[in-house]
């Protein structure tokens, strides 16, 4: 019986079967359809899962650690934003489980998983409520805004703390749970491959992004390094652009889940062309 590891074969079978009924779909369309058959958002997400699975299988048994569990980190579900690697930003935290996750992270390795919710209205998210592709981030500073237990005043804002983070890298979320009074995620690493040396593919999107910033009166953060004009990594440029585009959460996460750096850059460039 086939499973998700046979996704490409299943996509080819689907195309061949439909062609016998005079229905033609592209290879990419067939991959997207197979991904949705497994309950995943798109091929990018399924591809990331396949990468993690293949990497685990490639490690010789004698070389594997005794503990085969995925790495666990404290986690924070995000309702209304999508973080991109290498970006620094603040978040406001109010859920008790998120606060406990922060406390755990600050006491240990200062790393936390940022998981994007599919529906921001869900107050107690589980694995099915967050996207499979998330970000591992470093905690920089925490500022407690209000102590609910000590305050006798009505709440004027729905958060307890302001936290500054720096997003590190994309990760695959294998498990996400909050049963023990705090949010925790088990993750697998994602290999995005080598950085392509394609300066001719970078200049156009970079110039369009500068015009986009001017047109929308957006000030680029001083913390971006290297500076925009010195960026030679198409994936890095795509992430910088994506973090500033005004898009619905689902579309923005689609950019985060696009692991191919050139494909990601093409997508953000097309968005700027169609929505200057």
N, C-alpha and C positions, 0 to 999 in steps of 0.2 A: 504494500500500500504506500502511495506517495504522501510526503508531507512537505512542509515549507522549504526543505532543502532541495526539492525537485522543482522549484518555482519556474526556472527558465525552461525546463522540459515541458512543464504544464502549459506555459505560455505558448510554446511552439505547437503543442498538441491542440490547443484552443484555436490558434490561427488556422491550422490545417483543417480542423473540423468545420469551422465557419466557412472556409473557402469552398467546401463541398456543397454548401448551401447558398453559394453565390454572395456570401458576405465577406468583405475584406476589411481587416483592421491592421494597423501598423504593429511592429514589434513592441514599441513602447506602450501602446494602448493595451496590448495583451498582458504585458507585465503589470500594468496598473490594475487590470481586472483581476488577475490572480492574487495580487496583494489584498484587494478588497475581499476576496473569497476567504482569506485567512483573518479577516476582521481588522486589517491594518489600514492606515490612512492612505498610503501610497507606496510606490516601488522604492523610494529612497529609504523608508523605514524598514521594509523587508530586506533590502540590500544590506543595511547596517546589521540586522540580526544575523544574516547569512555570514557576514564578515566575522562577527564575534564567534559564531559557531565553528566556522572553518579554522579560525585561529586556535581555538581550544583543542580541536581534533588534531591539529598539526603538531602539538606538543607531545613528544614521546612520553609514555607513561612513567618511565623511570625519572624523567626530568620534572614532572609535575609536583607541586607542593602537596603535602599530606592533606591539607585542608583545601578541598576543591570548591568551596563556596565562593560565590562572587563577592567582590569587595563591597563592604557596607559603609555608608556615610550618613550623617544626619541630613535631613532633606527639608526643603521649603517649597510648597506648592505656590505657584504664581498665578494670580487670577487674570491680570490685565497687561502683562508685558512678556516679551520674548527676549531673553538675553543672548548676546552673541559673543563668541570667544574674544579675549583680550580687551574687552570693553570694561571700563570702570563706571559704576553707577550706584545710586542709593535705592534701597527698597524700604517700605514701611511694613512692619510686621505687627499683627494683632492677635492672631490665633494662638491659643495657649500651646498647642502642640508645636507650632513653628517657633515660639519663644523657647521652649525646652530644647528643640533641636539646635537653636543658636547657642544656648548655654553649653550644650554638650560639645559643639564644634569649637567654641572659644576655649574650652578647658583641655582640648586635645590637639588635633592637627590643624585646626582653623580652616578646614575644608568643608564645604556643604554642597549638596546636589540641589540644583534649581530645576524643578519640574514644572512645565507649563500645563495648566489645566485646560482641558477641552471645553469646559463650560465653567465660567467664573462664578456662577450661582451656586455651585456645589460647595457646601461648607465642610464636609468630611470626605475628601477625595481618596479613592483607592487606586489601584493600578489601572483599572479601566477608565478612570477619569483624567489621567494625565497622558501626554504624548510620550511615545517610546524614546524619542531623542531628547535629551536634556543637556545641561551644562554643569560641569564641575567648577566651582568658584572658590576663590580665596577670600576669607573674611578680613577686612582691613580695619574697620572701626565700628563700634556699636554705641549708639547714643540712646539712652532710655528717655522716652518722651514723657511718660506718665506712669505712675504706680497706681494701678486700679485699686489695689487693696487699701492703700493709705489715703486715697482721694475720696472726699465726700462731695465733690462737685460733679454735676452731670457731665458725661463724656461729650466733648465738643468735636472729637475726631476718633475714628474707629481703629486706632493703632496704638501700640505700646512702645515701639522702638523704631529708630531709624538706623539702618545698617548700610555701611559702604562695603561694596564687594568688587572684586575683579574677576570676571569670567575667565576661566583657563582654557578648557577644551570641551568639545562635544563628547558625550558618553551615551551608551545605550542603557536605559533603565529596565532591568529585568524584573525587579520587584519594587513595589512602593506600598508601604503600610503605615498605619498610625494606631494600631491596636494597643500599644503599650504606653500610651500617653504622650508620645512624641512621634514625629514623622521620621521615617528611615527608608533609605533606598539602597538596593543592591544593584551594582552597575557592572558593565563590561566596557573595556576600552574600545575605541573606534580608531582604526588606522585610515587616515584620509590620504595617505600616499605622499610621494615626493612633491615638492613645490615646482610647478611647471615654469620654465623660463620662456615667457611669452610677452615681452614688452610691447609688441605690436597689438596685443589684445587688451592691454590695460589703458592706453592713453585715451581712447574714445570714451569709455565709461567714466574715467577720472574727470575729464573735462565736463561731461554732462552732469556729474555729481556736483562739481563746483557751481555750475549754473543753478542746479536744483537747490543748493544751500542758499544762494543769493535770492532766488525767487521766493523761497519760503521763509526767508529771514531766520535761518538756522545758524547758530554759532557752533563751529566744530570745537569739541573739547580740547583743551591744551594738553591733556594726558595722552592723546593718541601718539604713539611712537612705533615706527618712524613716521615723520610727517607725511601727509597725504601724497605730496609730489615725489617723495622718496620711496613709496611703497612699490615693491616689485613682485609681491605675492598676490596673484589674482584672487585667491580665496580670502586673504586678509582684506583686500579692497572690497570684495563683495560683502563681507561681514560688516565693514564700516558703513557702507552704503545702506545695507539692509536695516541696520539698527536705527537709521534716521528716516526711513520711508514710513509714511503714514498709511498703514494697511490694517485690515482686520487680523485678529490674533491667528486665525487658522492659516491665512495666506502668509503671514510673517513666519509662522512656524514651518511652513513649507519650505521657506528659504533656509532656515536652520537645518532642516532635515535633508537638504540637497548636499550630499557629501562631495560630489565632483566639483572641484573649485571653479573650473571653466564654465560648467553648466550653471553654477550659482551666479557667476558674474554675468553670464548672458541673460539670466532671468531678471536680475536687478536692473540691468541696462535696459531691457525691454520695458520694464515698469516705468523707468524714468522717461523713456521715449514716448510711451502712451499716456503718461500722466505727468507732464513737465511741471 
